[in-house]
Amino acid sequence: MKKLISILALSLVVYAQVPDAPTVYPEGELGRMVKLGEEIIMKTNTHELTKDYVGNSLTCSNCHLNGGKDKAIGTFIGTATAFPAYSKREKTVQSLQDRINNCFMRSMNGKRPIVDTEASIAMATYITWLSEDLPMKMNPKKPVNPFYTKSWPGTKEVKPFIVKATHENYLNGQKLYNTKCASCHGMDGQGVATFPPVWGSNSYNTGAGLSKLDKMVTWMRGNMPLGNPDLSMQEAVDISIFVNAQERDDFDLQKRLLPKEEMGHYNSKVSSEMHSVESNFKAFGLDLATIKGK
């Protein structure tokens, strides 16, 4: 119990350290690009510059709340200060544009946009603006916002809860989802009004960060329920087990890249990567069929 309290206290301290987002846009062409990037972040799946790269109903702002201006886990405030950063997943040093564009293949269930196109530069410009006046400290270990480097994805604290999961956790997660989540995300997980779907083809695929049980738990504890995040560790684990056990599109890296002649250089030493719902559970020693009681 003391450990859980200390984790929660750390999250509150981190939140308090995140500064307010800037409010004054730069002048001229730079300001236009910042505003364009913000518009894309808020309307990713419908914006004319990015809609063709998105394969679901999500926007960047669904995970990075309020366009990344929210101070909880997922904030863009401070993110740009960590780049360039080493990515264990890509096994290369990644630029901010790399990090943003790769998210389209995973969370957006689509294709990777081309680096240095107007959309790519605009999104990076907006996110960089949100880090204005903050000190740079490139990250040699992972491409993560410096305010949350220690708590994301919280594997040391979260994993012991996940590896012990059983069918009972799945059932409790279903119950919790129905009472705490369904009013916004739908009983069928397909979203309500502007609230996003959380499983199925219109949600993130199995290569996305939130499809990984530990990352989903950490993100939910910082952000959900919206406006009043109060989930215990066990509640977040059980909801993550239930939500991520539902069907969603598999991830195959090669199918998410544009043809080389269109894409240009893909900054990664990893050319093959595949994930499924089953493999995401297996990563924690869990058998999906057993968890779902089949």
C-alpha positions, 0 to 999 in steps of 0.5 A: 500500500505504501508503494502505491501511495508513493507512486500516486504522490510521484504522479501528482508531483510531476503534474505540478512540475509541468508548466502551463502551455504557452498562449502567445503564438509566434508571428509570421510563417512560424506562427502559421505552422504552429497553428496548422500543427495544432489543427492537425493534432486536433483533427488528425483523421479529417484534416486534408493534410493527414486524413489519407494517412489515418486508418481509424477514427482517432485524432492525436488529441484522443491520447494527448489530451487537449492537443497535448496541453493537458499536464498529465501523462501524454502531455506535449509540454516538454516533449520536444526537449527530449529529442533527438532520442534513442528508441529501443523499438527502432534501434536508432536515434529518432527525431521528433518528426520520426516519433510523430510520424511513426505514431500514424502506423500504430495509434492511428492504424494507418500509414507513416507520413513522409518526413518534411512534408508540410503536415509533418513539419507543422506537427513537429513545430506545434509540439516544439512550441509547447516546449518553448523556454524549457531546457533541452536534455536529449534522452539516450534511453527512450523517446519519452517526455522528460517529465514522465520518463520515470513513470512511463510506462511504470513497468516495475510497478505495473507488471506484477499486477498484470502477470497474475491476471486471471479470467476473474480480472477480465470479468471485473474489468468488464464490469468496471468498463461498463460502469466507468467507461461505457458512457463515453466509449460505448458498451460496444467500445465504438465511442460515443459522439466525440469520444473515441472507440477503444477497440475494433478497426476504428481504434488503435492497432496492436502495435500502438502503445496503449495496446500494451497492457502496462502502458495502457494502465499507466496512461489510464491512471493519469487520465481516466475517467476524464477530468477526474482520474481516480482509478486504483492500480488494480482497477486500471489493470483489470480495465486494460485486460478487458479492453485490450483483449477485444479484437483490434487490427493486427500490426505488421510494420511492412504493411504500414510503410509507404512504398520506398520510392514515395516514403524516402528513408525510414529511420529504423534498423528494424524492418520486420515487426508484427503484433496481435492481441494474442502476442501482446498478452503473451508478452506478459506470460498470459494466455488470451483464451484463458483470460477470456474464459474460452 
